[in-house]
Amino acid sequence: MCGRFTLTTNDYEHVAQALDADYEPADAAAWRPRFNVAPTDRHPIVIAGAAGSRRRLTWGQWGLVAPRDAASPRPPIHINARAETLASKGLFRGALLRLRCGVVADGFYEWTGPKRARTPIRFHRGDGRPFLLAGVATLRAVGEGGVVVPHFAIITTAPNAVVAPVHDRMPAILDAQDVDAWLHAPPADASTEAWLDALTAALAPAPDDALVATPASARVNDVHNDDAACLLAQPSLF
């Protein structure tokens, strides 16, 4: 499971440049660093641009909303989707076919330790650069004005050797060479199933040397805490 992540830079334009994506100046003006992104939060994602144009950095909302039914007046929200079953389940398969995205992050958290004293561990690149978590999304109207916003789930896969001692899942991180293939629609003459097989084959664990693990503060346990102190490990008593 991926339940929290970070994007700690204060330079939105730099993120767009690093990801080779166009962006709206108003989005850059509204940006602030995030140290504890939680489900239902709004957050930048990368999607395919119009034909012949670059990728777009835009806002999405974390949580893929299931269709409403009589047995569930409040539809469930899915924050993760398993790579292994992504193409076979109705809600996720539909999102996979229609709208794939990259969720912009520079780290993610998992927890270790006893139940009453869980310690967050932040996994991030050694150089601090942002990366893209593979995601699928659906379009959903929100607010009184009915503005249509992508609602996304982060895809998880088996852990690499760095994450495995802490958790049995990790987010699927898109390799730079796979980003465009992930974002764009298939060729008109492509077999749907063959295309899906190729897409999901890219959702492998990150190489073992791609990430480092750093203990973080227990402040991360509370979604209301979202500041640089979240990154600071708790001092040892001994």
N, C-alpha and C positions, 0 to 999 in steps of 0.2 A: 504493500500500500504506500502511496505517496500522499501524505496529509498536510504537509506544510513545505514551503520553499521560499527562496529569496531572490531578489534582484536589487543589489545594494548600491549600484551606481547612481550618481545624481545627474548623469549626462545622458539624457534620452537620445539626443542626436548621435552620440557616440555608439550607443546600442544599435541604432538603425544602420549606421555605417558598417559596423562589425558584422551585421547580418545581411548586408547588401539589400536593404529594404527602404522603400519610400515611407514617409510618415507625414502626419498633419502637424503643422506648427502649434496648433492649439493643444494637441495631445502632449507635446513636449513641455509646454508651459504649465500644464496641469500635473506633470509627473513629480513624484517624490520617491526617494529610495524606499524599498520594501525589505524588511528584515524578518517578516513572519506572515507571508501570504497564506490565507486560510480559505477553505471552501466557501463559496458564494461571493468572494471578493471579485471586483473588477481588476483585470490585469492585461498587460499587452500580450498579444499573440501575433504570429506572422502567418499570413494567408497568401495564396497566389494572387497576383495582380491580373488585370484584364490582359487579353491576348496581346503579346508583344511588349508588355510592360513589366517592370520589376515587381518583386514581392512587395507586399504591403504590411506595415506594422500598424495594428489597430487594437481596439479594446475588445476583450471578451469577458465573459463571466464564468467563474469556475463552478461547474456543476451541470451535467447533462440531465435535462429534465425528462423523465419518462412520461408517456401519454397519460392523461387523466382517465380514470375509470371509476365505476360506481363503488367498487370495493376500496378505492383509495382516493378520497376527496382531496387530499393533499399529495400530489404525485411525488414519488421518491426522486431524490437527486443523486446521480452517480458521479463521483469525483474521479474514479479510476476505471479503466477497462483493461482486462487481461489480454496481452498480445496473442496468447495461444488460442483464444476463443473469439477473438475480435470479429473475424469474418463469418462466424456461424450464428451469432446471436442477433435477434431482430433489431433491437434499438441500436446496438453498436455497429452492426453490419450496415444499417441504413445510413448512419453518420459517416462510416468509413467510405461508403460509396459516394456520398454527396459533398462532404466538407471535412478536409483534413487540415490540421494547423500545426504550427510549432509554438509551444508555450515558452516564452522567454524567461530564462532563469540564470542565476550564477551559482546556485547551490540548492540542495534539498536536505530535509531533516528526516532522520529516523531515531528511534528511542531504544535505549538499552538499560539494564539494571532491574532491580526489584519493582514490583507493581506500585508500591507507595513512594518510590523514590526514583522515578524514571529520569534518565539523563539524555537530553537530545544530543545527537551527533550530526554535525553538518558535513555533507559531502560536496566538494567543490573542486574546480580545477586549481592546480597549483599556481597558475598565473592569474587567477581571478577573472578570466574572460567569460563573457556570457555564452550560453549554449541554448539549444532548442530541445525541449522535451516533446516527444511525439504526442499529438493529441487528435481527437476527433470532436466534431462540433455539430450542433444543430442551431438553426436560426430561430429566435424566439423574441416576440415583442415584449417590451418591459415598460413600466411607467405609464403615466396618464397619456402621454403622447404616442404611445405604442411604437417607440423606437425599436427597431429590430437589431438585436445584439447576438453575436455567436455565444452559445453556451457550450463549454468544452469539458471533456474528461481527459485526464492524463493517462497514457497507456503505460502499463507496467510489464516488466519481463523478469526473467530470473536474475539474481544478483551476480555481480562479478566478485572477485576475490576480496576486494576492499569492503564491499557492502555486506557480504554474506555473514560475517561474524555478528552483525547487528540485526539484519532482517533478511527474510527469505524472498523478498521482491525488491525491485528498484525501478525507477522511471526509465523508459526507453529513451535514450539520448540519440538524436539524429546525427549521423555522421555528415560532415559538410557536403560530401559528394552525393548524399542521398536526399538532401532537402528538396530540391526542385522536383524530383520524381515523386516524393511524398506529397507535395502540395498540389501538383497539377493533375488535371484529368487525364485519363488514359488516351492513347491514340484511337481514332475512330474505328480502326479495324482490329483493335486488340480484343482478345478473349477476356471477359470479365474475370473468370476464375484464375486464369494465368496471371493477369495483372494483380489481383489480390494476393496471390501467392508470392509474387515478387515484392510487393509492398511489405507484407508481414514478415518476409525473410529479413528485411532490414531492421526489424525491431529486436535486435540481439542485445545482450548485456554489453555495456561499455567496456573497452579494453581495461585490463587491470591497472594499467599505469595512467589512465585518463583522469582519475579523481584521487583526492586525498581526504582523509577523515579528520575533523577537528571537533573536539568537545565544545558544546555551546551552553548557554545559560538555561536554567530551568524556567526562566521568564518566557521562553518559547511555548511552554505548556499552556499559557493563557493567551487566547487569540487577541485580547485587547492590547497586549504588549507588542509593539512594532517599532522598535528603535535599535540603534547600534548596540545597545547593551545586551540584546539577544544573542549576539555573537560571542560574548565573553564567557569563558568557562567559569564554573563555580570554583572559588578558591578551596583548596584542600584544607582539611582540619588538622592534617598530620604532616 
